[in-house]
């Protein structure tokens, strides 16, 4: 894990899950990314440490956390352990599907500070 990059706490396990799925399914990561988020280069961008959206992260983690999406509907033990130790557990879809409260935040609804009055 990259100690200089706090996002690696989330990204490294996601990549590990994807790689386990890829090996078990015998398919490349590009096929997995295309299947989940319709973007075959997703994992390549992640490895390049490019930004990803929370939505795409959540979609990938929710998909990989569901045993029904694994070959023979069986998630390997290593994958199960990763899901279990993640801060959100296996319920990321529910956690991130909750309605956003950002509209209630006054900072999110203020006009652009750089705009002329």
RONUVO-219327 format. One line per 8 residues: number of its first residue (from 1); their letters; for each residue z, y, x of C-alpha. Coordinates in nm, 4 decimals. Layout:
N
NUM = a = Z/Y/X  ...;
***
This chain:
117
1 = xxxxxxxx = 0.0000/0.0000/0.0000  -0.0899/0.3467/0.1316  0.2407/0.5314/0.1654  0.0599/0.8653/0.1926  -0.1053/0.8127/-0.1449  0.1404/0.7828/-0.4361  -0.1384/0.6731/-0.6709  -0.1696/0.3542/-0.4673;
9 = xxxxxxxx = 0.1358/0.2268/-0.6579  -0.0979/0.1972/-0.9574  -0.4377/0.1599/-0.7919  -0.3574/-0.1212/-0.5476  -0.2313/-0.3600/-0.8186  -0.5314/-0.2767/-1.0383  -0.7680/-0.3600/-0.7532  -0.5750/-0.6791/-0.6773;
17 = xxxxxxxx = -0.6025/-0.7894/-1.0414  -0.9736/-0.7126/-1.0439  -1.0290/-0.9086/-0.7237  -0.8358/-1.2077/-0.8585  -1.0440/-1.1990/-1.1786  -1.3648/-1.1699/-0.9760  -1.2764/-1.4715/-0.7608  -1.1671/-1.6810/-1.0603;
25 = xxxxxxxx = -1.4735/-1.5889/-1.2685  -1.7172/-1.6124/-0.9780  -1.8588/-1.2725/-1.0689  -1.8744/-0.9484/-0.8696  -1.6510/-0.6500/-0.9374  -1.9581/-0.4600/-1.0529  -1.9966/-0.7058/-1.3430  -1.6298/-0.6678/-1.4333;
33 = xxxxxxxx = -1.6477/-0.2883/-1.4307  -1.9656/-0.2897/-1.6363  -1.8016/-0.5208/-1.8899  -1.4856/-0.3114/-1.9268  -1.5959/0.0500/-1.8933  -1.9760/0.0357/-1.8718  -1.9766/0.1676/-1.5169  -2.0629/-0.0898/-1.2526;
41 = xxxxxxxx = -1.9596/0.1406/-0.9665  -1.6043/0.1996/-1.0943  -1.4280/-0.0185/-0.8362  -1.6462/0.1150/-0.5536  -1.5391/0.4683/-0.6489  -1.1755/0.3577/-0.6625  -1.2017/0.2092/-0.3130  -1.3484/0.5384/-0.1921;
49 = xxxxxxxx = -1.0292/0.7026/-0.3280  -1.2276/0.9066/-0.5768  -1.0532/1.0266/-0.8904  -1.0517/0.8119/-1.2006  -0.9404/0.8972/-1.5496  -0.6185/0.7694/-1.7002  -0.8292/0.6388/-1.9870  -1.0413/0.4199/-1.7588;
57 = xxxxxxxx = -0.7352/0.3021/-1.5669  -0.5689/0.2091/-1.8966  -0.8793/0.0297/-2.0236  -0.9100/-0.1760/-1.7053  -0.5392/-0.2627/-1.6935  -0.5228/-0.3491/-2.0617  -0.8289/-0.5719/-2.0303  -0.7021/-0.7475/-1.7175;
65 = xxxxxxxx = -0.3538/-0.7876/-1.8697  -0.4926/-0.9894/-2.1604  -0.5123/-1.3636/-2.0809  -0.7961/-1.3975/-2.3342  -1.0221/-1.2066/-2.0925  -0.9732/-1.4508/-1.8072  -1.1874/-1.7582/-1.7438  -1.0624/-2.0422/-1.9637;
73 = xxxxxxxx = -0.8238/-1.7838/-2.1146  -0.5799/-1.8630/-1.8346  -0.4427/-1.5875/-1.6167  -0.3541/-1.7088/-1.2646  0.0115/-1.6875/-1.1595  -0.0647/-1.4179/-0.9029  -0.2226/-1.2019/-1.1738  0.0721/-1.2596/-1.4079;
81 = xxxxxxxx = 0.3130/-1.1478/-1.1351  0.1177/-0.8271/-1.0791  0.1200/-0.7458/-1.4504  0.4932/-0.8206/-1.4728  0.5873/-0.5849/-1.1889  0.3716/-0.2954/-1.3052  0.5748/0.0001/-1.4362  0.4132/-0.0336/-1.7804;
89 = xxxxxxxx = 0.4306/-0.4127/-1.7959  0.1603/-0.5826/-1.9958  0.1787/-0.3274/-2.2736  -0.0222/-0.0451/-2.1158  -0.2599/-0.0286/-2.4096  0.0235/0.0557/-2.6480  0.1873/0.2949/-2.4046  -0.1296/0.4944/-2.3492;
97 = xxxxxxxx = -0.2628/0.4676/-2.7025  0.0285/0.6714/-2.8379  -0.0845/1.0096/-2.9691  -0.0899/1.2753/-2.7034  0.1697/1.5446/-2.7347  -0.0056/1.7838/-2.4960  -0.1035/2.0111/-2.7856  0.2649/2.0737/-2.8501;
105 = xxxxxxxx = 0.3090/2.1961/-2.4938  0.2866/2.5772/-2.4928  0.1422/2.5674/-2.1409  -0.1503/2.3626/-2.2663  -0.2350/2.6008/-2.5478  -0.2141/2.9339/-2.3679  -0.5355/3.1224/-2.3016  -0.6908/3.1110/-1.9577;
113 = xxxxx = -0.4758/3.3271/-1.7345  -0.7813/3.4473/-1.5492  -0.9557/3.5742/-1.8623  -0.9757/3.9432/-1.9335  -0.7444/4.0594/-2.2119;
***
